[in-house]
Amino acid sequence: MSRERFEELVAEALDEIPRELARAMDNVVVLVEDSDPHDPTLLGLYHGVALTERTSQYGGELPDRIFIYRSAILDICETDEDVVEEVAITVVHEIAHHFGIDDARLHDLGWG
């Protein structure tokens, strides 16, 4: 799958985020990278300060970053439909971290 098509899938997954949640997202950017340099099997990564952890001292910070790793996702998917589903799951999973939801809770909710 081309990088362009993969980026479209990420954009489509972001468009599916409920409007109320999308409006609540603050100072965060979603980026597509080929792979994580430290763990090439990682599908996505949130790097930043979750909304639940921000205090009144938070300000003037660079945006939090959500990385969606194209090669890792493509490596585990057999069909284009699998890619669409995995991109959506990974985007939701990483956005949940922005809202302060940890991996254990995400697994409990079926987004692990």
C-alpha positions as CSV (number, residue, x, y, z in Angstrom):
1,M,0.0,0.0,0.0
2,S,1.4,3.4,-0.9
3,R,2.3,5.9,1.7
4,E,-0.3,8.3,0.3
5,R,-3.1,5.8,0.7
6,F,-1.9,4.9,4.2
7,E,-2.0,8.5,5.2
8,E,-5.5,8.8,3.8
9,L,-6.5,5.9,6.0
10,V,-5.1,7.7,9.1
11,A,-7.0,10.9,8.1
12,E,-10.2,8.8,7.7
13,A,-9.7,7.2,11.1
14,L,-9.2,10.7,12.6
15,D,-12.4,11.8,10.9
16,E,-14.3,9.0,12.7
17,I,-13.3,10.3,16.2
18,P,-16.5,11.7,17.8
19,R,-16.7,15.5,17.4
20,E,-16.8,16.1,21.1
21,L,-13.5,14.2,21.6
22,A,-11.9,15.7,18.6
23,R,-12.7,19.2,20.0
24,A,-11.2,18.2,23.4
25,M,-7.9,17.2,21.9
26,D,-5.3,19.9,22.7
27,N,-1.9,20.6,21.4
28,V,-1.4,17.2,19.6
29,V,-0.3,16.2,16.1
30,V,-0.7,12.9,14.4
31,L,2.2,11.8,12.2
32,V,2.8,8.8,9.9
33,E,6.3,7.3,10.1
34,D,7.6,4.1,8.5
35,S,8.7,2.5,11.8
36,D,9.9,3.2,15.4
37,P,13.7,3.3,15.4
38,H,13.8,1.4,18.7
39,D,11.1,-1.1,18.1
40,P,10.2,-1.8,14.5
41,T,7.2,-3.9,15.6
42,L,5.5,-1.0,17.4
43,L,2.2,0.0,15.6
44,G,1.8,3.4,17.2
45,L,3.2,5.6,19.9
46,Y,1.9,8.6,22.0
47,H,4.6,11.0,23.2
48,G,3.5,13.8,25.3
49,V,1.7,14.9,28.4
50,A,-1.8,13.4,28.7
51,L,-4.6,15.8,29.2
52,T,-5.3,14.3,32.6
53,E,-1.7,15.0,33.7
54,R,-1.5,18.6,32.6
55,T,-1.4,21.2,35.3
56,S,-1.7,25.0,35.3
57,Q,2.1,25.0,34.7
58,Y,1.5,23.4,31.3
59,G,2.0,26.0,28.6
60,G,4.3,27.0,25.7
61,E,5.0,23.3,25.0
62,L,5.6,21.7,21.7
63,P,2.6,19.6,20.5
64,D,2.3,16.1,21.8
65,R,2.9,13.6,19.0
66,I,1.1,10.5,18.0
67,F,3.1,8.3,15.6
68,I,1.4,5.8,13.4
69,Y,3.9,3.3,12.1
70,R,3.1,2.3,8.5
71,S,5.6,-0.6,8.0
72,A,4.7,-2.3,11.2
73,I,1.0,-2.2,10.4
74,L,1.5,-3.4,6.9
75,D,3.7,-6.2,8.2
76,I,0.9,-7.7,10.3
77,C,-1.9,-7.2,7.8
78,E,-2.8,-9.6,5.0
79,T,-5.4,-7.5,3.1
80,D,-6.3,-3.8,2.6
81,E,-9.3,-4.4,4.8
82,D,-7.0,-5.5,7.6
83,V,-5.0,-2.4,7.2
84,V,-8.1,-0.2,7.4
85,E,-9.1,-1.9,10.6
86,E,-5.7,-1.9,12.2
87,V,-5.1,1.8,11.4
88,A,-8.5,2.7,13.0
89,I,-7.6,0.6,16.1
90,T,-4.1,2.1,16.4
91,V,-5.4,5.7,16.0
92,V,-8.0,5.2,18.6
93,H,-5.5,3.5,20.9
94,E,-3.0,6.4,20.7
95,I,-5.6,9.1,21.0
96,A,-6.9,7.4,24.2
97,H,-3.4,7.8,25.6
98,H,-3.7,11.6,24.9
99,F,-6.8,11.4,27.1
100,G,-4.9,9.6,29.9
101,I,-6.2,6.1,29.3
102,D,-3.5,3.5,29.9
103,D,-2.8,0.2,28.1
104,A,-4.5,-2.0,30.7
105,R,-7.7,-0.1,30.5
106,L,-7.6,0.0,26.7
107,H,-7.1,-3.8,26.7
108,D,-10.1,-4.1,29.0
109,L,-12.2,-2.0,26.5
110,G,-11.0,-4.1,23.5
111,W,-8.7,-1.5,22.0
112,G,-5.5,-3.1,23.1
